[in-house]
Amino acid sequence: MIYVDGDACPVKAEVERVATRHRHPVTIVANGGLRPSANPLVETVFVPDGPDEADKWIADRCGPGDVVVTGDIPLAARCVEAGALVLKPNGEALTARNVGQALATRDLMTDLRAADPFRQGGGKGFTKADRSRFLDALERQLRMSQIR
């Protein structure tokens, strides 16, 4: 199964395209505001409004062999702990080896922003190269899962 943290995911269409080619089911989880796909392989789940409801839904269901697409580092850490492979929308894989460092960096940046209210931005924009890396990473992962 591929789970997509759908609220702010810039690669939903790419996930659907690659998953359809591999006949792999996808569940997109969001608080709302998404138009459900007509694709029979794609299920859209709407969770109640509230902080981290989509994250909780995904983390409670993912496990070994699943792919989770999210840019949310705390969710990624929970999914990695459950045995899932996590891909960020830029194609970076988060694993047991690197998710701890990603979580620590996220926490440090949160603290730095809180200490300096004039600190603005800092994040990079999403690029065509990010989209291409994501497509390649998802394609590789789905091919590997078919071999197992």
N, C-alpha and C positions, 0 to 999 in steps of 0.2 A: 504494500500500500504506500502511496505517496500522500503525505499530509502537507497542506500548504496553510501557513499562517497568513490568511488572505486579506486582512484589513489594510495593510500598506505594502503589499507585495507587488513589485514591478514586473514580475516574470510569470504571472498566472497563465497567460496565453502560451508562453513557451513550454511550461509544464504540461499543459493540455496537449500541445502538439507532439511533444516527445513521448508522452505516456500513451497517446493514441497509436502512434507508430509501433509501440511495443505491446499494445493491448494491456496496459497496466492501469489498475484503478487508482483514482485520485479523489481525495476528499479535501475540499477547500473550506476552511473554517473561518467565520467572520461574525462580527456583531451586527452586520447589516450593510446596506448600501451597495451590494453586489447583485448583478443580474445572474441568476443561475444559468449554467451552461446547458445546452440541449444535448450535449454529448452523453451517451449512456454510461460511459466510463467515469464521468465526473459527477460527484455528489457535492452539493453545497450544503453545509450545515450552518445554520444561524444560531448563535448562542445568545443568552440574555446580555443586555448592556451591563457593564461593570468592569472594573479593572481586572485584566488578565483572564477573563472568562474563556476566550478562545485558546489561550495558552494552556489553561488547566485542562480543557477538553482534549487537546492534542496530547499533552503529557500523560494523561490518564490512559490513552489508548495505544500509543506507539510502542514499538518493541523491536527486537532483533529482526533484521530483514526489511524494516521500513525505512523510507527516506522522508525526512522532514525538511521543508523549505521555510526558513525564517531568518530574519535579521535580528531577532530578539535573543540576546545572549543568555539571559536566565532561562528562557524556554529551551534554548539549545543545550544548555548544561543538563537540564532534566531529561531531555530526550536522549542525549548521549549516555547518561547514566542508565536509561532503560534499554540501551542496546541499539538504538536507531542511528543511522547515518544522518548527519545534518549538513545541509548545503545552504550557505548564505546566497542571496540573490546575485552576488558578484562571482559565484562559482567556488568560493573558498569553502573547503570542507572543515567542519569542526568535529574533532574526535576527542577521545579520552586524553590524548597527548597534548592538545592545544586549547581545549575549551576552558581549562582553569586559568590560563594566562589571559584569554580573551575576556573572561569574567572579571579578573583583577584589573585589567586595563579599563574596562567599562566603569568599574567602581571608582577607580582613580580619576577618570575624566569627569564623572558625576561630582566628586568631591571638589575638583578644581573649578568647575563651573559654579558650584554653590559658594565657594570662597571668593569668587570674583564675579559679581553680578554684571559687570560690563563685558565679560568674555562672551563673544558672539560666535556662533557657527562652529566651524572647525571640521565639519563633516564634508566629505567629497560628494560630488554629484554622481548619479548613476550614469554610466557611459555605455556606448555600443560595445566597447571591449569587455565591460563587465557582463553584459548580456551574452556575448559570445562565449566567455569563459563559463558562464552558468550552463548554457546549452551543452557545451562539451562535457562538463562535469556530470550533468544529469544523464546524458547519453552513455557515458562510460559506466556509470553506476548501474543503470538498467541493463546494460549488456552483461556486466559482471554478475548480476543477480540471476540472469537466465542461465548462466553457466553452472551455478551452484546446484 
